[in-house]
Amino acid sequence: MNKNVFKGLLVMWLALIGLDLWLEQYALVAVTGLGITVYSYYSQQVKRLSDESKTSIMNELNEKTVSFVVLSFLLVLIVGLLFNLRTLPTIETVYVALGGLFVYRGLTIRRFVKQRTA
């Protein structure tokens, strides 16, 4: 995926999220699509690096992702118990969680790649 395709997809997903404010039906899938787009673009940049850099970046990324997921789960659990939110729509929660996770992984890869190439 080149930079122009990435920018086009980014605009499309953000437009769909904005459209949800009006139609209330596209945002959850758009968040997931945005996350997958960001992650796939920056993971392709990692593939251009040497094998040693790829391995170290992916190991650091996996460590950070696990800690992010565990802390997010604890935060949701604490907030859910604190405010007595026992009825969350499951599929919407899964879409938003996947989208957020992919965006987080993509932006973390971007930071690691910038550190390695700078």
Residue pairs with C-beta under 8 A, 6 or more apart in sequence:
1 9
1 40
1 41
1 44
6 37
6 41
9 33
9 37
10 34
10 37
10 38
13 30
13 31
13 33
13 34
13 37
14 30
14 34
16 26
16 27
16 29
16 30
16 33
17 26
17 27
17 30
17 31
17 34
19 26
19 27
20 26
20 27
20 30
21 27
28 91
28 92
28 95
28 96
28 99
29 95
31 95
31 96
31 99
31 100
32 95
32 96
32 98
32 99
32 102
33 99
34 99
34 102
34 103
35 98
35 99
35 100
35 101
35 102
35 103
35 106
36 99
36 102
38 102
38 103
38 106
38 107
39 102
39 103
39 105
39 106
39 109
40 106
41 106
42 106
42 107
42 109
42 110
42 113
43 105
43 106
43 109
45 109
45 110
45 113
46 53
46 54
46 57
46 58
46 109
46 112
46 113
47 54
49 57
49 113
49 116
49 117
53 116
57 109
57 112
57 113
57 116
60 112
61 105
61 108
61 109
61 112
64 108
65 101
65 104
65 105
65 108
68 101
68 104
69 101
72 97
72 100
79 85
80 86
80 88
